[in-house]
Amino acid sequence: MKMSRDTIEWIEPDWPAPTNVRAFSTLRHGGVSKAPFDTLNLALHVGDIPALVHKNRQLVKSVLCLPDEPCWMQQVHGIEVINAATYPVPPVADACITQEAKRVCAVMTADCLPVLLCNRQGTCVAAAHAGWRGLAGGVLVKTVEALNCSSTDLLAWLGPAIGCNTFEVGDEVRSVFVARDAANAACFKRNQNQRWLADLYQLARNELGNLGVTDIFAEPACTVTDASQFFSYRRDGQTGRMASMIWLQAG
């Protein structure tokens, strides 16, 4: 569900999460960064002017009424999961969880898949950065395990990412996923370049399903083909990052 206020636009997940669970995924416009990071870039590691990134982060915090500074991480396409908090130096991790109110879990993306999770009771939430390396390595497995609740009670939302008609990969990527789960073979289709088009969304659905998470919702978007709304590393190379965030409201 696309929302806007002033110049900022964002997506609010369309899922039956408890009322105390808040979640958003930012779009690319409404900030102060200049090209090629125009304009709502939220990442400090991409070459943008730090002062502009901090202005963008404060703008998002204000407009979306975030209860705390998000848990910004140094993402490395790995499987490390941390507890959300305000760290003096961004920790190296690709997922964060919390059972505490007002702690904002966040992941930054520009083609990789952001995965937000919450339980039906509204007592825990998580955000995971699930590009193909993280998925293949088991970042969703580690995230679900870290939540320490019944997987059948979890809801998952898959945010904007590279689509199945644009994510071209080689044999080595397909082999990793098929070795992990034979059912993943159906997530790859040969293209005219004799390479593979991979369906990152379905790969995540398969992984979550194997973990017992069956209530999975997704944003019908492709970051590569929709330059008007999304940053895309594959499309542009040097570019900004969106953020997908989730937290528990105070009772």
Steps between C-alpha positions, in 0.01 A plus 500: 500500500672819383482794739630857493534806717657826391760383246583162656344186359508154653336158485302369792475118499158362418492217751291403806762595758391581857408863556807565715734399217610788278685449172608712204721481193630830364506600134769707334350852492449778751852537637795734452766282337627591154546274197577215478359462853189706432337556725400303812820297532530353851839329467833641616713239321418581135702820450232757579576809710456386863328822610232450235447138601453605862247762390312232308501270801367774727233584245383138489508477879284811528248431224449133588500574874770246579527447876879466492794510262483189281753225555723581204732209417810447290348248261736250336263246336557270795283323757584674828194598705511760778261649753379842390652787695671833439865413442784759501651320200276305258546129578582253223175313452225437247197454724372639827224400739333638808240419763529852644260780419639802313809318367500551123632213287622617158668371187621697199456370145529590133405168330551252786184378670395660830307254716296624796363257758267522796301253706122497536523594865689820422785419735795473260611641165797465266652641184731300274715595201448210261696529178588174331816451707319556825212275398735224391699537820194469722431853622127428526567180693715689748245780530207269570709306752601822676137606542455193724129462438282256309562542128136421430411819689717716274393732220750600232502794261731505198579855395613657172782311329635400162232317301501155346525640146813703568708303751749322273743258667744229400504124548693534825216691669234255385712205615529640852124534537412167341748327729328670793151392388411312181171695482704815433566378145158635402615850601742520207424537128747498211518823303629583153849561639513139619504624855229480764225737609457449874184563699633640826151531644416134442836391637417688820150351507649151469747564780236646730260217419764244593534681832127473564411859410196478273340846524718687254409830335691691234523838330446459122796709385830482312772737610685471168216586265337775711762774511238757600452343844799280583876507523661210311865402521472266203344770284712799602814379677565791733168582663320552829322256731142469623424381852242251624417540869286329761441553872262439788296791627498557874192356671 
